[in-house]
């Protein structure tokens, strides 16, 4: 897809059901223009005390800037969803994490592409429907990461497409008598944006990116993630969850071509 008119995309957020095309305005007023398409007329409260957003003030590598969101409630409410928005990216809504298990606190992190200097924001939806938002400006090198050529040979990448590795770590905390564990999931996928040009043919490479991730433990869904072109090439994602019995984590990934990849990972000490 050509980048000529700054093609814009958006993913569904919270109650929104369908992708929306959103024109991305200048940095100063980007959120004012994006907000109706992202959260409609719902008000968002300041995130202080609820949302902690960790993002580099200046990205060392625009193609994989680390973004981490920590959400916590202490009043009996739980976290329903976390959404990461990168205002100036062609697809601003970058990840939507929906929790299947009630959690008073959760951490989610991912490596993100930043197409240019932008505010990054985290929107947390509480179990009562209230929205809380934190934001942070991130400076970039001007690489234009969403249109930068892939860093891998795409023919070779086909051989490992959808491969996954996971690292399991104990967080040192517990909830309802169960250990809280942290997983880092590394996915082999070029996450093609549709804005990248083949350097030989000078044709745009069709978009193909990780669109859905489902994580289950036994029969129980832990969380789902809706992704987009802002997820980095070979995405690295981490999250914590309440270990309900030591059953393996089952991860299912779907990309926009309809390809489905599955893998199970043991949990617990030494996994």
C-alpha positions as CSV (number, residue, x, y, z in Angstrom):
1,X,0.0,0.0,0.0
2,X,1.5,3.3,-1.0
3,X,2.5,5.8,1.6
4,X,1.9,8.8,-0.6
5,X,-1.1,10.3,1.2
6,X,0.0,9.0,4.6
7,X,-2.4,6.1,4.6
8,X,-4.1,5.7,8.0
9,X,-5.5,2.7,9.8
10,X,-7.1,2.0,13.2
11,X,-7.9,-1.2,15.1
12,X,-11.0,-1.8,17.1
13,X,-10.7,-0.5,20.7
14,X,-12.7,-1.7,23.6
15,X,-16.3,-1.7,22.4
16,X,-15.5,-0.8,18.8
17,X,-16.1,-3.8,16.5
18,X,-14.7,-2.9,13.1
19,X,-11.4,-1.3,11.7
20,X,-11.7,2.4,11.1
21,X,-9.7,4.6,8.7
22,X,-8.4,7.5,10.7
23,X,-6.6,10.5,9.2
24,X,-3.6,11.2,11.3
25,X,-3.1,14.9,12.0
26,X,-0.1,16.9,13.2
27,X,1.5,16.0,16.5
28,X,0.1,18.9,18.5
29,X,-3.6,17.9,18.0
30,X,-3.3,14.2,17.0
31,X,-5.3,12.9,20.0
32,X,-8.1,15.4,19.6
33,X,-8.6,14.1,16.1
34,X,-8.1,10.4,16.9
35,X,-10.2,10.3,20.1
36,X,-13.7,10.0,18.5
37,X,-12.6,7.0,16.4
38,X,-10.8,5.3,19.3
39,X,-13.0,5.8,22.3
40,X,-16.0,7.7,20.9
41,X,-17.4,10.2,23.4
42,X,-16.2,8.3,26.4
43,X,-14.2,10.4,28.8
44,X,-10.8,9.2,30.0
45,X,-9.5,10.1,33.5
46,X,-5.9,10.9,34.3
47,X,-3.9,7.7,34.8
48,X,-1.9,8.8,37.8
49,X,-2.1,6.1,40.4
50,X,-3.7,3.6,38.0
51,X,-1.5,3.5,34.8
52,X,2.2,3.6,34.6
53,X,3.6,4.0,31.0
54,X,7.2,3.3,30.4
55,X,8.5,4.4,27.0
56,X,11.9,5.8,26.0
57,X,12.2,9.6,25.7
58,X,14.3,8.9,22.6
59,X,14.0,5.6,20.8
60,X,17.4,3.9,20.3
61,X,15.9,1.9,17.4
62,X,12.6,3.2,15.9
63,X,11.9,-0.3,14.6
64,X,11.6,-1.8,18.1
65,X,11.1,0.7,20.8
66,X,10.1,-0.9,24.1
67,X,6.8,0.1,25.5
68,X,5.5,-1.2,28.9
69,X,2.2,-0.6,30.6
70,X,1.5,-1.3,34.2
71,X,-2.1,-1.1,35.4
72,X,-3.3,-1.5,39.0
73,X,-6.5,-0.9,41.0
74,X,-6.7,-1.0,44.8
75,X,-10.4,-0.4,45.2
76,X,-11.8,-3.8,44.3
77,X,-12.1,-3.1,40.5
78,X,-10.1,-5.1,38.0
79,X,-8.5,-4.4,34.7
80,X,-10.6,-5.2,31.7
81,X,-8.4,-4.1,28.8
82,X,-5.3,-2.2,27.9
83,X,-4.8,-0.3,24.7
84,X,-1.6,1.1,23.4
85,X,-1.9,4.1,20.9
86,X,0.9,5.7,19.0
87,X,-0.6,8.9,17.8
88,X,1.5,9.5,14.7
89,X,1.7,6.0,13.4
90,X,-0.2,5.1,10.2
91,X,-2.2,2.6,12.4
92,X,-2.4,4.5,15.7
93,X,-4.1,1.8,17.7
94,X,-1.1,-0.5,18.1
95,X,-2.3,-3.2,20.5
96,X,-5.4,-4.1,22.4
97,X,-5.0,-6.5,25.3
98,X,-8.3,-8.0,26.7
99,X,-8.1,-9.9,29.9
100,X,-10.2,-13.0,30.4
101,X,-9.3,-13.4,34.1
102,X,-10.2,-10.6,36.6
103,X,-6.9,-9.0,37.6
104,X,-6.4,-6.1,39.9
105,X,-3.0,-5.5,38.5
106,X,-1.2,-6.5,35.3
107,X,1.9,-5.6,33.2
108,X,2.1,-5.8,29.4
109,X,5.0,-4.9,27.3
110,X,5.9,-5.0,23.6
111,X,8.5,-3.8,21.1
112,X,6.8,-1.2,18.8
113,X,7.6,0.5,15.6
114,X,7.5,4.3,15.7
115,X,7.1,6.0,12.3
116,X,8.3,9.3,13.7
117,X,8.2,11.5,16.8
118,X,4.9,10.8,18.6
119,X,3.0,10.6,21.8
120,X,2.5,7.1,23.0
121,X,-0.5,6.6,25.2
122,X,-1.9,3.7,27.3
123,X,-5.6,3.5,27.9
124,X,-6.8,1.2,30.7
125,X,-10.4,0.1,30.9
126,X,-11.6,-0.8,34.4
127,X,-14.2,-3.5,35.1
128,X,-16.8,-0.8,35.7
129,X,-16.1,0.7,32.3
130,X,-14.1,3.7,33.4
131,X,-11.1,4.7,31.2
132,X,-7.8,5.9,32.5
133,X,-5.0,7.2,30.3
134,X,-1.3,8.0,30.5
135,X,0.8,9.4,27.8
136,X,4.5,10.0,27.0
137,X,6.3,11.7,24.1
138,X,8.9,9.7,22.2
139,X,11.5,11.2,19.9
140,X,12.8,9.2,17.0
141,X,15.6,9.3,14.4
142,X,13.2,9.9,11.5
143,X,13.8,6.5,10.1
144,X,10.1,6.1,9.2
145,X,10.1,2.6,10.7
146,X,6.7,1.6,9.3
147,X,8.0,2.1,5.8
148,X,11.6,1.0,6.4
149,X,12.6,-2.1,4.3
150,X,12.3,-5.4,6.1
151,X,15.4,-6.4,8.0
152,X,15.1,-10.0,6.9
153,X,15.2,-11.9,3.6
154,X,11.5,-12.6,3.2
155,X,12.0,-15.9,1.4
156,X,14.2,-17.1,4.2
157,X,11.7,-15.8,6.8
158,X,9.1,-18.1,5.4
159,X,11.1,-21.0,6.8
160,X,10.6,-19.8,10.4
161,X,7.3,-18.0,10.0
162,X,5.3,-18.4,13.1
163,X,8.0,-20.0,15.2
164,X,7.8,-19.0,18.9
165,X,10.0,-19.0,22.0
166,X,8.9,-18.2,25.5
167,X,10.6,-17.5,28.8
168,X,8.8,-18.0,32.0
169,X,9.6,-16.0,35.1
170,X,8.1,-16.0,38.6
171,X,7.2,-12.5,39.6
172,X,7.5,-13.1,43.4
173,X,3.8,-12.2,44.0
174,X,0.6,-14.2,44.4
175,X,-3.1,-13.7,43.8
176,X,-5.9,-15.7,45.4
177,X,-3.4,-18.3,46.5
178,X,-1.9,-18.7,43.0
179,X,1.6,-17.6,41.9
180,X,1.8,-14.7,39.4
181,X,4.1,-15.5,36.6
182,X,5.5,-13.4,33.8
183,X,6.0,-14.7,30.2
184,X,8.0,-13.2,27.4
185,X,6.9,-14.4,24.0
186,X,9.2,-14.0,21.0
187,X,7.5,-14.5,17.6
188,X,9.2,-15.0,14.3
189,X,7.2,-12.9,11.8
190,X,8.3,-10.0,9.6
191,X,5.0,-8.2,10.4
192,X,4.9,-6.5,7.0
193,X,3.1,-3.1,7.1
194,X,2.0,-2.7,3.5
195,X,4.0,0.5,3.4
196,X,7.4,-1.1,2.7
197,X,9.0,-1.1,-0.7
198,X,10.8,-4.0,-2.3
199,X,14.3,-2.5,-3.0
200,X,14.7,-4.6,-6.2
201,X,11.3,-4.4,-7.8
202,X,10.3,-1.0,-6.2
203,X,6.9,-2.4,-5.7
204,X,5.1,-2.2,-2.3
205,X,5.2,-5.5,-0.3
206,X,1.7,-6.6,0.6
207,X,0.8,-6.2,4.3
208,X,1.0,-9.4,6.4
209,X,1.1,-8.9,10.1
210,X,0.2,-10.6,13.4
211,X,-3.4,-9.7,14.0
212,X,-4.5,-11.9,16.9
213,X,-2.8,-13.7,19.8
214,X,-4.7,-15.9,22.2
215,X,-3.1,-17.3,25.4
216,X,-4.7,-20.1,27.3
217,X,-3.8,-22.1,30.3
218,X,-5.6,-25.4,30.2
219,X,-9.2,-24.7,29.2
220,X,-9.0,-21.1,30.5
221,X,-8.3,-18.1,28.3
222,X,-5.7,-15.9,30.0
223,X,-5.8,-13.0,27.5
224,X,-6.1,-12.0,23.9
225,X,-4.1,-9.4,22.0
226,X,-5.1,-7.6,18.8
227,X,-2.0,-6.4,17.0
228,X,-1.2,-4.3,14.0
229,X,1.6,-2.9,11.9
230,X,3.1,-1.1,15.0
231,X,4.2,-4.4,16.4
232,X,7.9,-4.7,15.5
233,X,9.3,-7.2,13.1
234,X,9.7,-10.5,15.0
235,X,7.5,-9.1,17.8
236,X,8.5,-9.6,21.4
237,X,5.6,-9.4,23.9
238,X,5.5,-9.9,27.6
239,X,2.7,-10.1,30.2
240,X,2.0,-11.5,33.6
241,X,-0.8,-13.9,34.6
242,X,-2.1,-15.9,37.5
243,X,-0.9,-19.5,37.3
244,X,-4.0,-21.5,38.0
245,X,-2.4,-24.9,38.3
246,X,0.8,-25.3,36.3
247,X,-0.8,-26.5,33.0
248,X,1.2,-25.4,29.9
249,X,0.5,-22.1,28.3
250,X,-1.1,-22.6,24.8
251,X,-0.5,-19.8,22.4
252,X,-2.4,-19.3,19.1
253,X,-1.3,-16.7,16.7
254,X,-3.2,-15.6,13.6
255,X,-1.9,-13.3,10.9
256,X,-3.7,-11.2,8.3
257,X,-3.2,-13.9,5.6
258,X,-5.3,-16.3,7.8
259,X,-2.3,-18.4,8.7
260,X,-2.6,-19.9,12.2
261,X,0.4,-20.9,14.4
262,X,0.2,-22.8,17.7
263,X,2.7,-23.7,20.4
264,X,2.5,-24.8,24.0
265,X,5.0,-23.9,26.7
266,X,5.6,-25.5,30.1
267,X,5.3,-23.2,33.1
268,X,6.8,-23.2,36.6
269,X,10.3,-23.2,38.0
270,X,12.9,-23.9,35.3
271,X,10.5,-23.7,32.4
